[in-house]
Amino acid sequence: MATEYGQGYGDGHGYDSGLPLAGERRHRLPAGLRAPFEARTWRAFAYVLLSLPISILLFTYAVTMVSLGAGLLVTFLGVPVLAAGLAGCRGFGAMERARARGLLGVEVADPEPLRMRKPGVLAWVGAVLKSGTSWRSLLYAVLQFPWSVFSFVVALNFWAYGWALLTYPLWFWVFPVYVGQGGVQLFSDGTHSVYLDNPFEIAVTALVGLLFTLATPWIVRALTTVDQVMVQGLLGPTRLSARVVELESDRGVVVDTAAADLRRIERDLHDGAQARLVALAMDLGLAKEKLTEDPEAAARMVGEAHGEVKTALQELRDLARGIHPAVLTDRGLDAALSSVASRCTVPVQVEVDLPARPAPAIEGIAYFTVSELLQNISKHSRATWASVDVWRVEDRLMVQVVDDGVGGADTSGGSGLGGLAERLDAVDGILVVDSPVGGPTRVTAELPWRAVR
């Protein structure tokens, strides 16, 4: 599972040209001036405007169905009506997640599905009523209504007054021509009136409108931030369910890794030691037949067979070391990593500073991580030295491998480092690769610390 160093750098040479990346644009105007014209602002404003009618529909549906279901609880109809109301709220929740994704760019994962132990209407009703997602969707439908009214009023007023005041110099002439007054009436007490009709007042009005217009995008974005929190918190998966999904994914990775290791062991046995043992048996059979006819040839064949036995034993030892080395079980990480480092093609300095031995599973993962990284250094890095450091930080086991090779190592593109990162992730571990082109390469693995029971 080795990965080639020197791959995966950005422009093919590994140097930053200083030019903007693909998809990036350099703006001449600051963010505050271009915000009123950005598509993001108009999408957020559209989200706020749509929230009012949608929230009215949601609130009306939720209150009606829950009230009806609660009123019918004295009969057998109340429970299914309440379940139907909650199911409808779940459906509206899916619509709200899609709306937030399309207009706000918020990716909210789907919550956990209904879990029914057996098919049927009663099982479905029970699953809906017991699902936390159903009740959170109902809570969203109730809370969204007052918030949507508030955000609609605030956003619409800021937007309308801002643009109206900003463009006042363009349309104030309507008042003297069609209304018979100098401009917008600012104050009146029956005997005295103040109008915005002179150039200075018109300019100040436009300036105030500019301030309102520039502030409106940030106000709208602040309002939609609350919507994002509500959608993510009430309509998305809970931390527990997300953790369950992550553990299920990690379990799949562990199963696939174990199956791949079994296939590798079977292939190594079939192509290596088994083939040599079969050839050895044939050679010994031929030597037995020639023992009386040609003792010298038989002795020579027995000698060759003896060499094959040694080679087969060495292959079996290497295979056993690849499964789980005896030195790791007997003497721990320090001795096992020193043994691996001695087989590396470059000098390796090993330093293990652990107060105690971790659990065998974590110890084995740390060993094979270092072994894999040292194989990469031997094959691809063109390094002249390397170092391995292992230490503990609170409840984490830290492993760091550094070399002065050509760099450019990358976990993407289906490389061996990517597979190693998946293996570590399966046990809540992390793999961080810092490998600029030209070196040095620094790979840090972080594993959970679990003491020996």
C-alpha positions as CSV (number, residue, x, y, z in Angstrom):
1,M,0.0,0.0,0.0
2,A,2.9,2.3,-0.7
3,T,2.4,5.7,-2.2
4,E,4.7,7.5,-4.5
5,Y,6.2,10.7,-3.2
6,G,6.4,13.5,-5.6
7,Q,2.8,13.3,-6.7
8,G,-0.2,15.4,-6.0
9,Y,1.2,18.9,-6.1
10,G,-0.9,21.7,-7.5
11,D,0.6,23.1,-10.7
12,G,2.8,20.2,-11.7
13,H,5.9,21.8,-10.3
14,G,4.8,22.5,-6.7
15,Y,5.4,26.2,-6.8
16,D,2.8,28.9,-6.0
17,S,2.5,31.2,-9.0
18,G,0.7,33.9,-6.9
19,L,-2.2,33.9,-9.4
20,P,-5.8,33.4,-8.2
21,L,-6.9,29.8,-8.1
22,A,-9.5,28.5,-10.5
23,G,-12.9,29.8,-9.5
24,E,-11.5,32.7,-7.6
25,R,-12.0,36.3,-8.7
26,R,-10.2,39.5,-7.6
27,H,-12.6,42.3,-6.9
28,R,-11.7,45.9,-7.2
29,L,-14.6,47.0,-4.9
30,P,-14.5,46.2,-1.2
31,A,-17.0,43.7,0.1
32,G,-19.1,46.4,1.7
33,L,-19.7,48.2,-1.6
34,R,-20.4,45.2,-3.7
35,A,-22.6,43.3,-1.2
36,P,-25.9,44.9,-2.3
37,F,-25.3,43.6,-5.9
38,E,-24.0,40.1,-5.1
39,A,-26.1,37.1,-6.0
40,R,-25.6,35.8,-2.5
41,T,-27.4,38.8,-1.1
42,W,-30.4,38.4,-3.4
43,R,-30.7,34.7,-2.7
44,A,-30.7,35.4,1.0
45,F,-33.3,38.2,0.5
46,A,-35.4,35.8,-1.6
47,Y,-35.1,33.2,1.2
48,V,-36.5,35.8,3.7
49,L,-39.4,36.8,1.5
50,L,-40.4,33.2,0.8
51,S,-40.1,32.3,4.5
52,L,-43.2,34.2,5.5
53,P,-45.8,32.4,3.3
54,I,-44.1,29.1,3.8
55,S,-44.0,29.6,7.6
56,I,-47.7,30.5,7.6
57,L,-48.5,27.3,5.8
58,L,-46.3,25.3,8.1
59,F,-47.6,26.9,11.3
60,T,-51.2,26.5,10.2
61,Y,-50.7,22.8,9.3
62,A,-48.8,22.0,12.4
63,V,-51.2,23.6,14.9
64,T,-54.3,22.3,13.1
65,M,-53.0,18.7,12.9
66,V,-51.7,18.6,16.5
67,S,-54.8,20.2,17.9
68,L,-57.0,17.8,15.9
69,G,-54.9,14.8,17.0
70,A,-54.9,15.9,20.6
71,G,-58.6,16.5,20.6
72,L,-59.3,13.0,19.1
73,L,-57.0,11.2,21.6
74,V,-60.1,10.1,23.5
75,T,-60.9,8.0,20.4
76,F,-58.7,5.6,18.5
77,L,-58.4,8.2,15.7
78,G,-56.3,10.7,17.7
79,V,-53.0,8.7,17.5
80,P,-52.9,8.2,13.7
81,V,-54.0,11.8,13.1
82,L,-51.2,13.0,15.3
83,A,-48.8,10.7,13.5
84,A,-50.0,12.0,10.1
85,G,-49.4,15.5,11.3
86,L,-45.8,14.7,12.4
87,A,-45.1,12.9,9.1
88,G,-46.3,16.0,7.2
89,C,-43.9,18.1,9.3
90,R,-41.1,15.7,8.4
91,G,-42.0,16.2,4.7
92,F,-42.0,20.0,5.1
93,G,-38.6,19.6,6.8
94,A,-37.2,18.0,3.7
95,M,-38.6,20.9,1.6
96,E,-36.9,23.4,4.0
97,R,-33.6,21.6,3.8
98,A,-33.8,21.8,0.0
99,R,-34.7,25.5,0.1
100,A,-31.8,26.3,2.5
101,R,-29.4,24.3,0.2
102,G,-30.6,26.1,-2.9
103,L,-30.8,29.7,-1.6
104,L,-28.4,29.8,1.3
105,G,-25.9,27.2,0.2
106,V,-26.3,25.3,3.5
107,E,-25.7,21.5,3.2
108,V,-27.8,19.8,5.8
109,A,-27.7,16.1,5.8
110,D,-30.9,14.1,6.0
111,P,-31.9,13.0,9.5
112,E,-32.1,9.4,10.6
113,P,-34.9,7.6,8.8
114,L,-37.9,5.9,10.5
115,R,-36.9,2.6,12.1
116,M,-39.7,0.1,11.9
117,R,-39.2,-3.4,13.4
118,K,-41.9,-4.8,11.2
119,P,-44.1,-3.5,8.3
120,G,-47.6,-2.3,8.8
121,V,-49.6,0.8,9.6
122,L,-49.3,0.4,13.4
123,A,-45.6,0.0,13.2
124,W,-45.3,3.1,11.1
125,V,-47.4,5.2,13.5
126,G,-45.3,4.0,16.4
127,A,-42.1,4.8,14.5
128,V,-43.3,8.3,13.7
129,L,-44.3,9.1,17.2
130,K,-41.1,7.7,18.7
131,S,-38.8,9.5,16.2
132,G,-37.1,12.6,17.6
133,T,-36.9,14.0,14.1
134,S,-40.7,14.2,13.9
135,W,-41.0,16.3,17.0
136,R,-38.1,18.5,16.1
137,S,-39.8,19.1,12.7
138,L,-42.9,20.1,14.6
139,L,-40.9,22.5,16.8
140,Y,-39.4,24.0,13.7
141,A,-42.8,24.6,12.2
142,V,-43.9,26.4,15.3
143,L,-40.8,28.5,15.9
144,Q,-40.3,29.4,12.2
145,F,-43.5,31.4,12.0
146,P,-42.7,34.3,14.5
147,W,-39.1,34.5,13.4
148,S,-40.2,34.7,9.7
149,V,-42.6,37.5,10.4
150,F,-39.8,39.4,12.2
151,S,-37.2,38.8,9.6
152,F,-39.6,39.6,6.7
153,V,-40.6,42.9,8.2
154,V,-37.0,44.0,9.1
155,A,-35.5,42.9,5.7
156,L,-38.3,44.3,3.6
157,N,-38.3,47.7,5.4
158,F,-34.5,48.1,5.2
159,W,-34.5,47.1,1.6
160,A,-37.4,49.3,0.5
161,Y,-36.4,52.4,2.5
162,G,-32.8,52.1,1.6
163,W,-33.4,52.0,-2.2
164,A,-36.2,54.5,-2.0
165,L,-34.0,57.1,-0.2
166,L,-31.0,56.3,-2.3
167,T,-32.9,57.0,-5.5
168,Y,-34.8,60.0,-4.1
169,P,-32.9,62.5,-6.3
170,L,-34.3,60.7,-9.3
171,W,-38.0,60.8,-8.4
172,F,-38.5,63.7,-5.9
173,W,-39.9,65.8,-8.8
174,V,-43.1,63.7,-8.7
175,F,-44.2,65.7,-5.6
176,P,-44.2,69.3,-7.0
177,V,-45.6,68.1,-10.4
178,Y,-48.4,65.8,-9.2
179,V,-48.9,66.3,-5.5
180,G,-48.4,70.0,-5.2
181,Q,-45.7,70.0,-2.5
182,G,-41.9,70.4,-2.6
183,G,-41.0,66.9,-1.7
184,V,-41.5,64.2,0.9
185,Q,-43.1,65.6,4.0
186,L,-40.7,65.1,6.9
187,F,-42.7,66.9,9.6
188,S,-46.0,68.7,10.1
189,D,-47.9,70.2,13.1
190,G,-50.8,71.8,11.3
191,T,-49.2,75.2,10.9
192,H,-45.7,74.4,9.9
193,S,-44.4,71.6,7.5
194,V,-41.0,70.5,6.6
195,Y,-40.3,69.0,3.2
196,L,-37.2,67.4,1.7
197,D,-37.0,69.8,-1.2
198,N,-33.7,71.7,-1.3
199,P,-30.5,70.2,-2.8
200,F,-28.8,69.8,0.6
201,E,-31.7,67.9,2.0
202,I,-32.0,65.8,-1.1
203,A,-28.3,64.9,-0.9
204,V,-28.5,64.0,2.8
205,T,-31.5,61.8,2.0
206,A,-29.6,60.0,-0.7
207,L,-26.7,59.6,1.7
208,V,-28.9,58.1,4.4
209,G,-30.4,55.8,1.7
210,L,-26.9,54.7,0.7
211,L,-26.1,53.8,4.3
212,F,-29.3,51.8,4.6
213,T,-28.6,50.1,1.2
214,L,-25.1,49.1,2.3
215,A,-26.2,47.8,5.7
216,T,-29.2,45.8,4.3
217,P,-27.2,42.9,2.9
218,W,-25.4,42.3,6.2
219,I,-28.7,42.6,8.1
220,V,-30.3,40.1,5.8
221,R,-27.3,37.7,6.1
222,A,-27.5,38.0,9.9
223,L,-31.2,37.1,9.8
224,T,-30.6,34.1,7.6
225,T,-27.8,33.0,9.9
226,V,-30.5,32.3,12.5
227,D,-32.5,30.4,9.8
228,Q,-29.4,28.3,9.1
229,V,-29.0,27.5,12.8
230,M,-32.7,26.5,13.0
231,V,-32.5,24.3,9.9
232,Q,-29.3,22.6,11.0
233,G,-30.3,22.1,14.6
234,L,-33.9,21.1,14.2
235,L,-34.1,19.5,10.7
236,G,-30.7,17.9,10.4
237,P,-29.3,14.8,12.1
238,T,-28.5,14.9,15.8
239,R,-24.9,14.4,16.9
240,L,-25.8,10.9,18.1
241,S,-27.2,9.8,14.8
242,A,-24.3,11.4,12.9
243,R,-22.0,9.5,15.2
244,V,-23.9,6.2,14.5
245,V,-23.6,6.8,10.7
246,E,-19.9,7.5,11.1
247,L,-19.3,4.4,13.1
248,E,-21.3,2.3,10.6
249,S,-19.0,3.8,7.9
250,D,-15.9,3.0,9.9
251,R,-17.1,-0.5,10.5
252,G,-17.4,-0.9,6.7
253,V,-13.8,0.3,6.3
254,V,-12.6,-2.1,9.0
255,V,-14.4,-5.0,7.3
256,D,-13.0,-4.1,3.9
257,T,-9.5,-3.7,5.3
258,A,-9.7,-7.1,7.0
259,A,-10.9,-8.7,3.8
260,A,-8.1,-7.1,1.8
261,D,-5.5,-8.3,4.4
262,L,-6.9,-11.8,4.2
263,R,-6.7,-11.8,0.4
264,R,-3.1,-10.5,0.6
265,I,-2.1,-13.2,3.1
266,E,-3.7,-15.8,0.9
267,R,-2.0,-14.5,-2.2
268,D,1.4,-14.3,-0.4
269,L,1.0,-17.9,0.8
270,H,-0.1,-19.2,-2.6
271,D,2.5,-17.4,-4.6
272,G,5.4,-17.6,-2.1
273,A,5.8,-20.2,0.6
274,Q,3.2,-22.6,-0.8
275,A,4.8,-22.6,-4.3
276,R,8.2,-23.2,-2.8
277,L,7.0,-26.0,-0.6
278,V,5.4,-27.7,-3.6
279,A,8.6,-27.4,-5.6
280,L,10.5,-28.7,-2.5
281,A,8.3,-31.8,-2.3
282,M,8.9,-32.5,-6.0
283,D,12.7,-32.0,-5.6
284,L,12.8,-34.4,-2.6
285,G,10.8,-36.9,-4.5
286,L,13.3,-36.8,-7.4
287,A,16.2,-37.0,-5.0
288,K,14.6,-40.1,-3.4
289,E,14.4,-41.8,-6.7
290,K,18.0,-41.0,-7.6
291,L,19.4,-42.0,-4.2
292,T,20.3,-45.5,-5.2
293,E,21.1,-44.8,-8.9
294,D,23.1,-41.5,-8.5
295,P,23.9,-40.6,-4.9
296,E,25.9,-37.5,-5.9
297,A,23.0,-36.0,-7.9
298,A,20.6,-36.9,-5.1
299,A,22.9,-35.2,-2.5
300,R,23.1,-32.2,-4.7
301,M,19.3,-32.1,-5.0
302,V,18.9,-32.5,-1.3
303,G,21.3,-29.5,-0.8
304,E,19.2,-27.4,-3.2
305,A,16.1,-28.5,-1.3
306,H,17.7,-27.4,1.9
307,G,18.2,-23.9,0.5
308,E,14.6,-23.8,-0.6
309,V,13.5,-24.7,2.9
310,K,15.5,-21.8,4.3
311,T,13.9,-19.4,1.8
312,A,10.4,-20.7,2.5
313,L,11.0,-20.3,6.2
314,Q,12.2,-16.7,5.7
315,E,9.1,-15.9,3.6
316,L,6.9,-17.4,6.4
317,R,8.7,-15.3,9.0
318,D,8.2,-12.1,6.8
319,L,4.5,-13.0,6.4
320,A,4.1,-13.6,10.1
321,R,5.8,-10.3,10.8
322,G,3.4,-8.6,8.4
323,I,0.4,-10.1,10.3
324,H,1.6,-9.3,13.8
325,P,5.3,-9.3,14.7
326,A,6.3,-11.3,17.8
327,V,8.7,-8.5,18.9
328,L,5.7,-6.1,19.2
329,T,3.9,-8.5,21.5
330,D,6.9,-9.4,23.6
331,R,8.8,-6.0,23.9
332,G,6.4,-3.3,22.7
333,L,6.6,-0.4,20.3
334,D,10.1,0.7,21.0
335,A,11.8,-2.6,20.0
336,A,9.3,-3.3,17.2
337,L,9.8,0.1,15.5
338,S,13.6,-0.2,16.0
339,S,13.4,-3.5,14.1
340,V,11.4,-1.9,11.3
341,A,13.8,1.1,11.1
342,S,16.8,-1.3,10.8
343,R,15.3,-2.6,7.5
344,C,14.8,0.9,6.0
345,T,17.2,1.9,3.2
346,V,18.0,5.2,5.0
347,P,19.2,5.8,8.5
348,V,16.3,6.2,10.9
349,Q,16.3,7.6,14.4
350,V,13.6,6.2,16.6
351,E,12.4,7.8,19.8
352,V,9.5,6.3,21.8
353,D,8.4,8.2,24.9
354,L,5.4,6.4,26.4
355,P,4.6,6.1,30.1
356,A,3.0,2.7,29.5
357,R,2.0,0.4,26.7
358,P,-1.2,1.2,24.8
359,A,-3.9,-1.4,24.1
360,P,-2.7,-4.1,21.6
361,A,-5.1,-2.9,18.9
362,I,-3.8,0.7,19.0
363,E,-0.2,-0.5,19.4
364,G,-0.6,-2.7,16.3
365,I,-2.1,0.2,14.2
366,A,0.7,2.5,15.3
367,Y,3.3,-0.1,14.3
368,F,1.8,-0.8,10.9
369,T,1.4,3.0,10.3
370,V,5.2,3.5,10.9
371,S,6.0,0.4,8.8
372,E,4.0,1.7,5.9
373,L,5.5,5.2,6.0
374,L,9.1,3.8,6.2
375,Q,8.3,1.6,3.2
376,N,7.3,4.7,1.3
377,I,10.5,6.5,2.4
378,S,12.6,3.5,1.2
379,K,10.8,3.2,-2.2
380,H,9.9,6.8,-3.3
381,S,11.3,9.6,-1.1
382,R,15.0,9.6,-2.2
383,A,15.7,10.7,1.4
384,T,19.1,10.6,3.2
385,W,17.7,10.4,6.8
386,A,14.4,9.9,8.6
387,S,13.1,10.0,12.1
388,V,10.3,8.3,14.0
389,D,8.8,9.9,17.2
390,V,6.1,8.4,19.4
391,W,4.6,10.1,22.4
392,R,1.4,10.5,24.4
393,V,-0.6,13.8,24.7
394,E,-3.4,13.4,27.3
395,D,-5.7,10.7,25.8
396,R,-4.1,10.6,22.3
397,L,-1.1,8.6,21.0
398,M,1.0,10.7,18.6
399,V,3.2,9.2,15.9
400,Q,5.4,11.4,13.6
401,V,7.6,10.3,10.8
402,V,9.9,12.9,9.1
403,D,12.3,12.6,6.2
404,D,14.3,14.9,4.0
405,G,13.2,13.5,0.7
406,V,11.7,15.1,-2.4
407,G,8.3,15.7,-0.8
408,G,5.0,16.0,-2.7
409,A,3.3,13.2,-0.8
410,D,-0.5,13.5,-1.0
411,T,-3.5,11.6,0.5
412,S,-5.7,12.2,-2.5
413,G,-6.1,10.4,-5.7
414,G,-6.5,6.9,-4.2
415,S,-2.9,6.8,-3.0
416,G,-1.6,4.5,-0.2
417,L,-1.6,7.4,2.2
418,G,-5.3,7.8,1.5
419,G,-5.9,4.2,2.4
420,L,-3.8,4.7,5.6
421,A,-5.9,7.7,6.5
422,E,-9.1,5.6,6.1
423,R,-7.7,2.9,8.4
424,L,-6.8,5.5,11.1
425,D,-10.2,7.1,10.7
426,A,-11.9,3.8,11.4
427,V,-10.5,4.0,15.0
428,D,-11.1,7.7,15.4
429,G,-7.6,8.5,14.3
430,I,-6.2,11.3,12.2
431,L,-3.5,11.4,9.5
432,V,-1.9,14.8,8.7
433,V,0.5,15.1,5.8
434,D,2.8,18.1,5.4
435,S,4.9,17.5,2.3
436,P,5.8,20.5,0.2
437,V,7.6,19.8,-3.0
438,G,11.3,19.7,-2.3
439,G,10.8,18.4,1.2
440,P,10.9,17.8,4.0
441,T,7.9,15.5,4.5
442,R,6.3,15.3,7.9
443,V,3.5,12.8,8.5
444,T,1.7,12.9,11.8
445,A,-0.7,10.2,12.9
446,E,-3.0,10.7,15.9
447,L,-4.6,7.7,17.6
448,P,-6.9,7.4,20.6
449,W,-5.0,6.2,23.7
450,R,-6.4,3.1,25.2
451,A,-4.6,1.5,28.1
452,V,-4.0,-2.2,28.4
453,R,-6.9,-3.8,30.3
